């Protein structure tokens, strides 16, 4: 097997890292077995740094659009950006 090592500059957007600067918490939406829901993300500086869910909204939705509406309101209430 050929294992290659890659590196990404901290703060540079990747498939799992949205382009926000500085690395401030934000609200987004995700889907799992419980359906679509809003999640508050924060930058964990451990192990070189990575985005980590801090808290999820208790309400789940059947559609992404419904979850986005909830996420936008939650982001505003938290005083953070919705991405």
SVG drawing of the C-alpha trace seen along z (x, -y; Angstrom):
<svg xmlns="http://www.w3.org/2000/svg" viewBox="-40 -38 44 40">
<polyline fill="none" stroke="black" stroke-width="0.4" points="0.0,0.0 1.1,-3.5 0.2,-5.9 0.6,-9.6 0.6,-12.3 -1.2,-15.5 -1.3,-18.8 -3.7,-21.7 -3.0,-25.2 -5.0,-25.9 -8.1,-27.9 -7.9,-26.9 -11.2,-25.4 -11.3,-21.7 -14.2,-19.2 -14.9,-19.2 -13.7,-22.6 -15.8,-25.6 -14.0,-28.8 -14.4,-31.0 -11.8,-33.3 -10.9,-33.4 -11.9,-29.9 -15.1,-30.9 -18.0,-28.6 -20.9,-28.4 -24.2,-26.6 -24.8,-24.3 -27.1,-21.4 -26.4,-17.7 -28.3,-14.5 -28.1,-11.2 -30.5,-8.4 -32.6,-11.0 -33.1,-13.1 -31.9,-16.6 -30.9,-18.8 -28.9,-21.9 -25.4,-21.5 -23.2,-24.1 -19.6,-23.5 -16.4,-24.7 -12.7,-24.6 -10.9,-22.1 -7.2,-23.0 -6.2,-19.5 -4.2,-17.2 -3.4,-20.0 -7.0,-21.3 -10.3,-20.1 -13.9,-21.0 -16.0,-19.3 -19.7,-19.3 -20.3,-21.1 -24.0,-20.8 -26.9,-19.7 -30.4,-21.2 -33.0,-18.9 -35.4,-19.3 -35.1,-17.0 -36.7,-17.5 -37.7,-15.4 -36.2,-17.8 -33.0,-19.8 -35.0,-23.0 -36.8,-22.7 -33.6,-22.1 -32.0,-25.2 -34.9,-27.4 -34.3,-26.1 -30.5,-26.4 -30.7,-30.0 -32.8,-31.0 -30.6,-29.1 -27.4,-30.8 -29.0,-34.2 -30.0,-33.4 -26.4,-32.1 -24.8,-35.2 -22.8,-33.1 -22.8,-32.6 -24.9,-30.1 -22.9,-28.2"/>
</svg>
